[in-house]
Amino acid sequence: SNSFDLQEVLIRFTFDNISTIALVVNPRCLALDLPEVPFAKAFEEATELTLLRFLMPPFVWKSLKFFGLGNERQLKEAIKVVHDFADKKVRDRRKILGNLSNQSDLLSRLIESENKQGQNRHFQCRTHDDHITVFTEEGLKKMVYLQAALSESLRLYPSVPIELKEVLEDDVLPDGTRLKKGAQVFNFLFSMVRMESIWGKDCLEFKLERQIKDGKFVSANQFKYPVFNAGPRRCLGKNFSYTQMKMVAVSVLLR
């Protein structure tokens, strides 16, 4: 009969998963008592304080940073907590993986380790009667309807509705708009997915047919569907995100 913040629970779940995969440590943010984990708290604070920089003129936050005042002081402290935690885990990981090539960085080592175990990856879900159901990665990929539902939901409600880009070189957009090097450009994804010129007259409707063709899931052009960004800046965690979302959905349905 108690209410709870589902978004906070999902954030904690995601943080535990990412930490386990990237740093090989589970901070247990999702423990039953929902504890306050210093590393997770500092990471969240650093993210929010960084976003505040976009709400004030550069000379303001740069001055605060120079003198170590206000939000910039808090940001520096939060980043230190994150770096100290991550650096320690990286050092520990390097000791464990010391027999690998010295020329490979941490990411390469993790990828190499993942590739060696990739053929045996599987996921477990516990049902309401404590029966454990095992799903293979291939099995999750075959969940076409669920994949389409998740993709269409993200199309209408992208996790990052607004993006800020900086122009690296003078350029001209297809419509003739001239951009100067160093200019900042806002990309409103929330509005983009609601444009008839891109998604048709039914752009505001939730339609799985956009994502399915002949019984198979069809990925939209990444520049038309930049939910996970596009081009060389495309999110490396896209597949991980879909796997996590599917596992959450499957776990709820099984219970």
Buried (B, 14 or more C-beta within 10 A) or exposed (E): EEEEEEEEBBBBBBBBBBBEEBBBBBBBBBEEEEEEBEBBBBBBBBEEBBEBBEEEEEEBBEEBBEEEEBBBBBBEBBBEBBEEBBEEBBEEBBEEBEEEEEEEEBEEBBEEBEEEEEEEEEBEBEEEEEEEEEBEBEEBBEBBEBBBBBBBEBBBEBEEBEBEEEEEEEEEEEEEEEBEEEEEEEBEBEEBBBEEEEBEEEBEEEBBEBBBEEEEBEEBEBEEBBBBBBEEEEBEBBEBBBBBBBBBBBBEEEE
